[in-house]
Amino acid sequence: MGVFEVSQNAATLIAEPAFDLEATRASLREITCAALFAAFAVRNAIANESLIPPAWRQDLYALAAEIAGRALPHLERDWAAEQARYDQITARLRAMDELEDTLRRDPRSAGNLMRPDENS
């Protein structure tokens, strides 16, 4: 695949560029770092990290340590305990068909709060 080399006055097509292993590694590292940043942003946007599957977080933390080239003890967890907590949380989830009925009956649900007051 060709590439363009851009100078101040012109763009020149290089039809068969030489493979640059170091440039490729640097590019892949930058892409990985950006993806890690996005994944941690998602994790931080969640109300509580216990709501994210522990295996996903464990893989994320391992990748972060690998990219950093050092241990990241602040990310270490008791993964068996994390899985047990996650299982407790997910066991309390309601089925989608139950959710609609519950929201329809709850006077504090957004849909009910948005209805005009029938007594006014």
For each residue, the residues with C-beta under 8 A, 3 or more apart:
1:
2: 13 14 15 16 17
3: 13 14 17
4: 11 12 13 14
5: 11 12 14
6: 10 11 12
7: 10 11 12
8:
9:
10: 6 7
11: 4 5 6 7
12: 4 5 6 7
13: 2 3 4
14: 2 3 4 5 17
15: 2
16: 2
17: 2 3 14
18:
19: 24
20: 23 24
21: 24 25
22: 25 26
23: 20 26 27
24: 19 20 21 27 28
25: 21 22 28 29
26: 22 23 29 30
27: 23 24 30 31
28: 24 25 31 32
29: 25 26 32 33 67
30: 26 27 33 34
31: 27 28 34 35
32: 28 29 35 36 63 67
33: 29 30 36 37 67
34: 30 31 37 38
35: 31 32 38 39
36: 32 33 39 40 60 63 64 67
37: 33 34 40 41
38: 34 35 41 42
39: 35 36 42 43 60
40: 36 37 43 44 60 64
41: 37 38 44 45
42: 38 39 45 46
43: 39 40 46 49 52 57 60
44: 40 41
45: 41 42
46: 42 43 49 51 52
47: 51
48: 51
49: 43 46 52 57
50: 82 85 86 89
51: 46 47 48 86 89
52: 43 46 49 56 57
53: 56 57 86
54: 57 58 77 79 82 83 86
55: 58 59 83
56: 52 53 59 60
57: 43 49 52 53 54 60 61 77 82
58: 54 55 61 62 77 79 82
59: 55 56 62 63
60: 36 39 40 43 56 57 63 64
61: 57 58 64 65 72 75 76 77
62: 58 59 65 66
63: 32 36 59 60 66 67
64: 36 40 60 61 67 68 72 75
65: 61 62 68 70 71 72 75
66: 62 63 69
67: 29 32 33 36 63 64
68: 64 65 72
69: 66
70: 65
71: 65
72: 61 64 65 68 75 76
73: 76
74:
75: 61 64 65 72
76: 61 72 73
77: 54 57 58 61 81 82
78: 81 82
79: 54 58 82 83
80: 83 84
81: 77 78 84 85
82: 50 54 57 58 77 78 79 85 86
83: 54 55 79 80 86 87
84: 80 81 87 88
85: 50 81 82 88 89
86: 50 51 53 54 82 83 89 90
87: 83 84 90 91
88: 84 85 91 92
89: 50 51 85 86 92 93
90: 86 87 93
91: 87 88
92: 88 89
93: 89 90
94: 98 99 102
95: 98 99
96: 99 100
97: 100 101
98: 94 95 101 102
99: 94 95 96 102 103
100: 96 97 103 104
101: 97 98 104 105
102: 94 98 99 105 106 109
103: 99 100 106 109 110 111 112
104: 100 101 109 111 112
105: 101 102
106: 102 103 109 112
107: 112 113
108: 112 113
109: 102 103 104 106 112 113
110: 103 113 114
111: 103 104 114 115
112: 103 104 106 107 108 109 115
113: 107 108 109 110
114: 110 111
115: 111 112 118
116: 120
117: 120
118: 115
119:
120: 116 117
